[in-house]
Amino acid sequence: MVPVHGGGLRAPILVWVLAAAFLLLVASLLIGAFTRPEFPPYQLSTRPATTGIYTLDASRGDRWQLFRFTQNSVVESGVAPWDLAFRRNHVITAPGAGALDLGAVSLDSLTTVPLEGYTTTTFAADTVNAAIGKWYAYSMLSHLLTSKRHVYAVRTAEGNFVAFEVLAYYCREVGAACYTVRYKTARPRG
């Protein structure tokens, strides 16, 4: 027989803390599972952009969607040069190109971008561009990605300069990995 002291058995405080943490984790996963993103009003672009806003489907995990600023549209791999590529939550620059995070600035008022300081893409098993790799904020509560609303400068492989921002990551036709980007050409300074 086990002696009981002081009116019953008490669970150690650590057990209660771990149980509470587990319940919070389960609650956050359940909330995220039932949360639906608000789909922005953007529709997939079917022709080259005329407004400097383009929406593309990057939902396939086995294929990059290649974008060319001078053509204002997605281009086919091996057919035309490209500037940016999108796959799921990844954004990279083309070989010979680079990107620079300008922070939370207004794209509308931006006319010039720095001449130097651009980060090139590392092409390896995990292809990344550190300057634009974390363009998003991730919500542990909803499990959704939202744009940080940073503006990024791109120096293309041809030496042209463009500034862009990610407006949205969701759309009605695709769901997740449906990028809407806004962009414009810029002049280098310095």
Secondary structure as GFF3:
##gff-version 3
##sequence-region A 1 190
A	DSSP	alpha_helix	13	34	.	.	.	ID=ss1
A	DSSP	beta_strand	53	57	.	.	.	ID=ss2
A	DSSP	beta_strand	65	68	.	.	.	ID=ss3
A	DSSP	three_ten_helix	69	71	.	.	.	ID=ss4
A	DSSP	beta_strand	73	75	.	.	.	ID=ss5
A	DSSP	beta_strand	84	87	.	.	.	ID=ss6
A	DSSP	beta_strand	90	93	.	.	.	ID=ss7
A	DSSP	beta_strand	98	103	.	.	.	ID=ss8
A	DSSP	beta_strand	112	114	.	.	.	ID=ss9
A	DSSP	beta_strand	136	138	.	.	.	ID=ss10
A	DSSP	beta_strand	145	147	.	.	.	ID=ss11
A	DSSP	beta_strand	151	155	.	.	.	ID=ss12
A	DSSP	beta_strand	161	171	.	.	.	ID=ss13
A	DSSP	beta_strand	175	185	.	.	.	ID=ss14
A	DSSP	beta_strand	187	189	.	.	.	ID=ss15
###
